[in-house]
């Protein structure tokens, strides 16, 4: 296999040399500095209208269609967020803010009463009602959605008058509001779904700022302004054209020649490649998303059935080196509670962090796995190949041989999630980190998550610790409970958290004035696209 280029142009053989972050990676323009919590803030003095041309690397997941409740990856949430909205949203500081609910009351820790915003309608012109909200939440809870577990122990969802909805929980659940802020919890047009005049798998009908005019799978999307949108003055752009461009070189070329006003980038070297491009600004959005390593313990004859083998791998991995070499120093080592969120665990305090390569070799010897060899399946989108090469070199120090298998994202997804038991040894992926440190921990219980039952066995003690942490209100007691979750997950080591995943975005300053949070928790760089101002005809 040919060497894969890593950050700063180094190969796996040179990983001992630290890389300095490339230029142009953080926004420093007056536009971005004017608003705390933002990388960029749209210039509202610019006229509305125009066409915004974007390029992203992957389309939505075709297997589940357009139904937001069945969407299970952040790239799909990002696209569907243009047409669907939730009761609440997340601010630049991870605080929960009103959206379709203009306010809410919490008369006790198990009760939430949402007061619905007046004047909201679906893009077909019908007014959104409390029945739509109640029906949407009940449908989600009754579905096979991976997101239903994130809502926690919901006991009932009922109307509380014509303009309010009451949700009652069986027990307190601190992440509840943050869980409502993601696309799978969007308010759907339940009247039309119930009378079967709309199939959400094939038709997007939401309250959001845009409606779909055309979609060609893996090619493009065209969104038009929702004339019925409730927020005055939004959306600013009349049309959004999204081109699916898997090759990063194509996205870079489109930025350089003006074919795209904004594009997502994966390779940390892209900022250097675009450093000389006129009117192109590259910014890095910190995220709570993080890469993790999956070790398949469910497969017959699994190489990772013995926890000592998994713990040895966790010890041998060097997240700091992964962040520096593969991500240009822009990622951060993390535990299963995403680094950067209040109350998150300190990865340096994990049991594996206090051990060394000799400890890893000893555990492998005790397990009779001194000559361990396995295949690491990855998707071929940067920077995943770079991350995989650092993993490969880390584990080589412990005497473990890693063979890297690169697949396109669709093939990779089919291999990892397509059947149970899954047909891979180990795989690399990333989680959206969300806005509450307890949310992503729920994925460490496969009976709640669902997507990982094909490669991960439930651990009753870990699941109980996750549930206990979810009940605790924010504060010292919850921090302690989350620390116990992190330590237990570190010892279990079926899914090993690595480093946070920064999001690199580039835009043409002569064509676009966008709004971008400095930090994003749900993998959605299009969160504020309704604010974006087109500077000239695109």
Beta strands, then each sheet from edge to edge (+ up, - down):
strand 1: 38-40
strand 2: 51-56
strand 3: 88-90
strand 4: 96-98
strand 5: 101-108
strand 6: 111-116
strand 7: 154-159
strand 8: 164-169
strand 9: 210-216
strand 10: 220-225
strand 11: 239-244
strand 12: 262-265
strand 13: 280-287
strand 14: 290-295
strand 15: 373-379
strand 16: 401-407
strand 17: 426-431
strand 18: 495-500
strand 19: 503-508
strand 20: 512-513
strand 21: 516-517
strand 22: 519-520
strand 23: 533-534
sheet 1: 1+ 21-
sheet 2: 9+ 10- 11+ 2+ 12+ 19- 13+ 22+
sheet 3: 3+ 4-
sheet 4: 5+ 6- 8+ 7-
sheet 5: 16+ 15+ 17+ 14- 18+
sheet 6: 20+ 23-
end
